[in-house]
Amino acid sequence: MDRHLFQRIRKHAWGYIYVAPWVVLYLVFGLCPLGLSFYLSFFTYSFTNPDELRFVGIGNWVRVV
């Protein structure tokens, strides 16, 4: 690694520390639900019987289009 890279990181460390909570919250409450929704879009899912998860492939996407 480059020495200058570590110096820049140390110079801006407080900025990274202040931004880190926002990034973590964005990942947990933004991208994780988005990824899970995309994953579940390939299955049939019932909230009343969550054990019946059946893979349908792109069938749901074809119905939407």
Backbone as CSV, one residue per row, in Angstrom:
resi,resn,N_x,N_y,N_z,CA_x,CA_y,CA_z,C_x,C_y,C_z
1,MET,0.826,-1.191,0.000,0.000,0.000,0.000,0.870,1.254,0.000
2,ASP,0.280,2.270,-0.458,0.963,3.550,-0.570,0.937,4.274,0.772
3,ARG,2.084,4.844,1.178,2.154,5.598,2.434,1.236,6.800,2.411
4,HIS,1.122,7.419,1.259,0.281,8.616,1.149,-1.190,8.281,1.372
5,LEU,-1.599,7.076,1.001,-2.979,6.661,1.215,-3.288,6.612,2.705
6,PHE,-2.407,6.012,3.488,-2.619,5.940,4.927,-2.598,7.324,5.565
7,GLN,-1.764,8.206,5.059,-1.726,9.570,5.589,-3.040,10.295,5.293
8,ARG,-3.578,10.101,4.093,-4.861,10.732,3.754,-5.986,10.172,4.614
9,ILE,-5.963,8.863,4.859,-7.002,8.253,5.696,-6.915,8.805,7.118
10,ARG,-5.708,8.903,7.656,-5.550,9.451,9.001,-5.961,10.913,9.065
11,LYS,-5.697,11.643,8.009,-6.045,13.064,7.981,-7.559,13.267,8.002
12,HIS,-8.297,12.366,7.337,-9.746,12.495,7.220,-10.494,11.500,8.105
13,ALA,-9.840,10.961,9.125,-10.439,9.920,9.958,-11.727,10.384,10.628
14,TRP,-11.759,11.612,11.137,-12.968,12.087,11.810,-14.136,12.200,10.840
15,GLY,-13.868,12.526,9.621,-14.946,12.560,8.628,-15.535,11.187,8.398
16,TYR,-14.664,10.176,8.308,-15.141,8.807,8.144,-15.927,8.348,9.369
17,ILE,-15.484,8.740,10.540,-16.177,8.352,11.772,-17.565,8.976,11.829
18,TYR,-17.694,10.238,11.412,-18.995,10.893,11.430,-19.942,10.345,10.371
19,VAL,-19.424,9.889,9.274,-20.251,9.372,8.183,-20.619,7.901,8.400
20,ALA,-19.830,7.175,9.159,-20.017,5.730,9.334,-21.408,5.343,9.846
21,PRO,-21.983,6.017,10.845,-23.328,5.608,11.290,-24.373,5.732,10.177
22,TRP,-24.290,6.780,9.377,-25.234,6.935,8.287,-25.085,5.807,7.282
23,VAL,-23.865,5.447,6.972,-23.618,4.377,6.004,-24.153,3.056,6.540
24,VAL,-23.916,2.766,7.813,-24.407,1.517,8.400,-25.932,1.488,8.394
25,LEU,-26.566,2.573,8.784,-28.028,2.626,8.777,-28.586,2.494,7.364
26,TYR,-27.935,3.093,6.395,-28.369,2.977,5.008,-28.283,1.529,4.535
27,LEU,-27.203,0.851,4.890,-27.055,-0.547,4.493,-28.113,-1.422,5.147
28,VAL,-28.345,-1.214,6.447,-29.281,-2.069,7.186,-30.723,-1.795,6.778
29,PHE,-31.121,-0.524,6.685,-32.521,-0.198,6.442,-32.830,0.182,4.997
30,GLY,-31.819,0.234,4.146,-32.045,0.578,2.751,-31.716,-0.546,1.798
31,LEU,-30.471,-0.969,1.799,-30.042,-1.961,0.825,-30.426,-3.388,1.199
32,CYS,-30.425,-3.731,2.478,-30.817,-5.093,2.872,-32.274,-5.385,2.512
33,PRO,-33.229,-4.515,2.844,-34.603,-4.783,2.422,-34.764,-4.802,0.903
34,LEU,-34.024,-3.964,0.214,-34.094,-3.956,-1.241,-33.596,-5.283,-1.809
35,GLY,-32.482,-5.771,-1.298,-31.945,-7.055,-1.748,-32.870,-8.213,-1.398
36,LEU,-33.450,-8.192,-0.204,-34.371,-9.249,0.192,-35.629,-9.231,-0.668
37,SER,-36.122,-8.055,-0.996,-37.291,-7.950,-1.870,-36.995,-8.501,-3.247
38,PHE,-35.821,-8.197,-3.772,-35.439,-8.734,-5.074,-35.335,-10.255,-5.011
39,TYR,-34.751,-10.777,-3.940,-34.636,-12.228,-3.769,-36.019,-12.873,-3.695
40,LEU,-36.911,-12.300,-2.899,-38.241,-12.878,-2.737,-39.103,-12.729,-3.983
41,SER,-38.735,-11.856,-4.910,-39.534,-11.696,-6.128,-39.456,-12.920,-7.025
42,PHE,-38.528,-13.820,-6.769,-38.410,-15.047,-7.544,-39.148,-16.220,-6.902
43,PHE,-39.906,-15.957,-5.848,-40.624,-17.005,-5.130,-42.082,-16.601,-4.963
44,THR,-42.952,-17.614,-4.731,-44.297,-17.321,-4.248,-44.213,-17.384,-2.733
45,TYR,-44.806,-16.412,-2.088,-44.679,-16.299,-0.644,-46.019,-15.919,-0.060
46,SER,-46.407,-16.591,1.012,-47.649,-16.290,1.705,-47.316,-15.865,3.130
47,PHE,-47.842,-14.721,3.526,-47.591,-14.252,4.886,-48.310,-15.116,5.916
48,THR,-49.422,-15.741,5.516,-50.154,-16.591,6.444,-49.489,-17.949,6.623
49,ASN,-48.741,-18.409,5.611,-48.041,-19.680,5.698,-46.630,-19.498,5.119
50,PRO,-45.709,-18.928,5.899,-44.378,-18.611,5.364,-43.522,-19.837,5.068
51,ASP,-43.936,-21.021,5.504,-43.151,-22.219,5.225,-43.277,-22.665,3.774
52,GLU,-44.308,-22.212,3.088,-44.518,-22.594,1.690,-43.844,-21.582,0.761
53,LEU,-42.560,-21.659,0.658,-41.785,-20.793,-0.227,-41.436,-21.617,-1.458
54,ARG,-42.047,-21.259,-2.599,-41.863,-22.039,-3.818,-41.199,-21.166,-4.870
55,PHE,-40.140,-21.692,-5.478,-39.389,-20.962,-6.501,-40.185,-20.956,-7.800
56,VAL,-40.383,-19.752,-8.379,-41.101,-19.627,-9.643,-40.240,-18.978,-10.714
57,GLY,-39.005,-18.656,-10.384,-38.111,-18.048,-11.375,-38.561,-16.645,-11.745
58,ILE,-38.525,-16.358,-13.026,-38.913,-15.015,-13.463,-40.414,-14.914,-13.760
59,GLY,-41.169,-15.918,-13.307,-42.620,-15.915,-13.525,-43.301,-14.685,-12.976
60,ASN,-42.917,-14.238,-11.785,-43.501,-13.038,-11.210,-43.161,-11.805,-12.034
61,TRP,-41.940,-11.740,-12.533,-41.521,-10.597,-13.344,-42.269,-10.581,-14.683
62,VAL,-42.515,-11.755,-15.249,-43.252,-11.831,-16.517,-44.682,-11.358,-16.300
63,ARG,-45.293,-11.737,-15.177,-46.661,-11.295,-14.886,-46.740,-9.786,-14.727
64,VAL,-45.729,-9.197,-14.150,-45.724,-7.732,-13.959,-45.625,-7.018,-15.298
65,VAL,-44.774,-7.525,-16.166,-44.573,-6.873,-17.462,-45.763,-7.146,-18.341
